Amino acid sequence: MRPAPFSYVRPRTAGEAVDHLAAAARDGREARVLAGGQSLVPLLNRRLVRPDLLVDLGRLPRLAGVLADGTGVRIGATTPHAVLEHGADPVLRHRLPVLAEAAALIGQPPVRARGTVGGSLAHADPCAEWCLLAVLLDAELTLLGPDGTRTLDAPAFLRGRHRTALRAGEILTAVRFPHAEPAAVLVEYGVQTGRLPEAAASAALTLGADGRITAARIAVAGPWEVPVRAHAAEALLTGARPEPDAFAAAARAAVAAAGAGGPSGGSSGAYGDSFDDSSGPSGGHFESGELASLAEVLLRRALAGSAGRARAAAVAHRPEAVAA
Ligand SMILES: Cc1cc2nc3c(=O)[nH]c(=O)nc-3n(C[C@H](O)[C@H](O)[C@H](O)COP(=O)(O)OP(=O)(O)OC[C@H]3O[C@@H](n4cnc5c(N)ncnc54)[C@H](O)[C@@H]3O)c2cc1C
């Protein structure tokens, strides 16, 4: 099928892009941003979205790029997943290796070459790797609109399945991961490789000199409208030994606190009720309760993986610990 007719502009600056979007909104025309097109183009082809205007961000060099700054990293919205996957920046690899690992899990190589980090966040699939990590790692999202710039945290930005806080005329310009979390891990399960997973979990543990957990981050994705950060489960782990019983209790608590989730497949947010994402999980394989149980199992694995990574980092910094 072919898309319904639309006008197309390729602005030279982010400000110009916002001007086009704002003018369309004023005229009552529907405008959409085009980034890598990996989610939007299939929707256009199937006429599930019918914008009057496409504003292509693909050629805005200043919106792309990865910059390690202070303790964290800033990623321009139009940075393709593959740049993170193959990025050789040693600072980034050391501080947040999970970013490259998560990028490598997305779709197939052509999807990773074209699809962008900002596009994934704006598309807001509840199981998208970037959405999960944004929630886990307290990401800060920068939006540019007719009234200037604003910065939101991930829970404020991700409002529901395919639903964000982006207002008419606004674009996402960057996401910043402000903390180094060298032990962060993301684990996911999908029925079909090369598509979005059915459920995912991520964790980042910090261990003290006595081997106990001094800080924990936990987030799960599955049947929920957005990825869920599990603060109560994190508190359960703080001070505990990084052992399977503690991980099992925390995973149970995390999923219980997240709730049973909505119906599998859920509402369709910004794209209308007939929305069926060709990049999404193949669908229909699991009830929402089963997806929650799957997320619990994945979280136990993520916690164990993160503990292993944190132990290895501790040994690397204190070689004498090997002998102890
Ligand atoms: C076969 C296949 C498998 C896939 N597997 C996965 C997977 O495993 N994990 C995963 O996370 N994704 C997956 N995807 C989706 C892919 O990662 C997309 O790249 C991503 O969802 C959207 O990024 P994009 O740059 O292509 O955005 P586009 O498709 O261009 O846009 C997507 C949406 O975001 C909006 N948008 C884009 N950029 C901005 C911006 N800067 N500001 C405001 N709005 C914006 C668009 O208007 C549109 O509504 C898959 C896609 C395919 C086709």
The ligand as a MOL file (V3000), in Angstrom:
LIG
                    3D

  0  0  0     0  0            999 V3000
M  V30 BEGIN CTAB
M  V30 COUNTS 53 58 0 0 0
M  V30 BEGIN ATOM
M  V30 1 C 11.7340 -4.8820 11.8440 0
M  V30 2 C 11.8800 -3.8560 12.9330 0
M  V30 3 C 12.3460 -4.2620 14.1770 0
M  V30 4 C 12.4520 -3.3460 15.2110 0
M  V30 5 N 12.9180 -3.7710 16.4290 0
M  V30 6 C 13.0100 -2.8990 17.4430 0
M  V30 7 C 13.4980 -3.3050 18.7260 0
M  V30 8 O 13.8630 -4.4590 18.9470 0
M  V30 9 N 13.5600 -2.3520 19.7100 0
M  V30 10 C 13.1710 -1.0370 19.4820 0
M  V30 11 O 13.2400 -0.2240 20.4020 0
M  V30 12 N 12.7430 -0.6560 18.2790 0
M  V30 13 C 12.6500 -1.5260 17.2710 0
M  V30 14 N 12.2170 -1.0950 16.0490 0
M  V30 15 C 11.8610 0.3170 15.8930 0
M  V30 16 C 13.1140 1.1110 15.5440 0
M  V30 17 O 14.0240 1.0850 16.6030 0
M  V30 18 C 12.8300 2.5530 15.2360 0
M  V30 19 O 14.0540 3.0690 14.8660 0
M  V30 20 C 12.3200 3.4430 16.3210 0
M  V30 21 O 11.1700 2.9480 16.9480 0
M  V30 22 C 11.9080 4.7860 15.7610 0
M  V30 23 O 13.0150 5.4810 15.3570 0
M  V30 24 P 13.0620 6.1860 13.9540 0
M  V30 25 O 14.2280 7.1040 13.9790 0
M  V30 26 O 13.0100 5.2000 12.8740 0
M  V30 27 O 11.7380 7.0870 14.0280 0
M  V30 28 P 10.5890 7.3340 12.9700 0
M  V30 29 O 10.0350 6.0450 12.4920 0
M  V30 30 O 11.0400 8.3010 11.9470 0
M  V30 31 O 9.5290 8.0520 13.9410 0
M  V30 32 C 8.8550 7.3160 14.9360 0
M  V30 33 C 7.9140 8.2660 15.6880 0
M  V30 34 O 8.6500 9.1690 16.4960 0
M  V30 35 C 8.4150 10.5250 16.0540 0
M  V30 36 N 9.7390 11.1550 16.1360 0
M  V30 37 C 10.8970 10.6670 15.6530 0
M  V30 38 N 11.9200 11.4460 16.0050 0
M  V30 39 C 11.4210 12.4660 16.7300 0
M  V30 40 C 11.9860 13.6020 17.3820 0
M  V30 41 N 13.3000 13.8390 17.3830 0
M  V30 42 N 11.1550 14.4440 18.0220 0
M  V30 43 C 9.8140 14.2170 18.0610 0
M  V30 44 N 9.2200 13.1560 17.4690 0
M  V30 45 C 10.0110 12.2900 16.8230 0
M  V30 46 C 7.8370 10.4150 14.6680 0
M  V30 47 O 7.0220 11.5200 14.3610 0
M  V30 48 C 7.0480 9.1270 14.7780 0
M  V30 49 O 5.8120 9.3650 15.4200 0
M  V30 50 C 12.1090 -1.9840 15.0010 0
M  V30 51 C 11.6770 -1.5610 13.7270 0
M  V30 52 C 11.5560 -2.4860 12.6920 0
M  V30 53 C 11.0870 -2.0310 11.3540 0
M  V30 END ATOM
M  V30 BEGIN BOND
M  V30 1 1 1 2
M  V30 2 1 2 3
M  V30 3 2 2 52
M  V30 4 2 3 4
M  V30 5 1 4 5
M  V30 6 1 4 50
M  V30 7 2 5 6
M  V30 8 1 6 7
M  V30 9 1 6 13
M  V30 10 2 7 8
M  V30 11 1 7 9
M  V30 12 1 9 10
M  V30 13 2 10 11
M  V30 14 1 10 12
M  V30 15 2 12 13
M  V30 16 1 13 14
M  V30 17 1 14 15
M  V30 18 1 14 50
M  V30 19 1 15 16
M  V30 20 1 16 17
M  V30 21 1 16 18
M  V30 22 1 18 19
M  V30 23 1 18 20
M  V30 24 1 20 21
M  V30 25 1 20 22
M  V30 26 1 22 23
M  V30 27 1 23 24
M  V30 28 2 24 25
M  V30 29 1 24 26
M  V30 30 1 24 27
M  V30 31 1 27 28
M  V30 32 2 28 29
M  V30 33 1 28 30
M  V30 34 1 28 31
M  V30 35 1 31 32
M  V30 36 1 32 33
M  V30 37 1 33 34
M  V30 38 1 33 48
M  V30 39 1 34 35
M  V30 40 1 35 36
M  V30 41 1 35 46
M  V30 42 1 36 37
M  V30 43 1 36 45
M  V30 44 2 37 38
M  V30 45 1 38 39
M  V30 46 1 39 40
M  V30 47 2 39 45
M  V30 48 1 40 41
M  V30 49 2 40 42
M  V30 50 1 42 43
M  V30 51 2 43 44
M  V30 52 1 44 45
M  V30 53 1 46 47
M  V30 54 1 46 48
M  V30 55 1 48 49
M  V30 56 2 50 51
M  V30 57 1 51 52
M  V30 58 1 52 53
M  V30 END BOND
M  V30 END CTAB
M  END
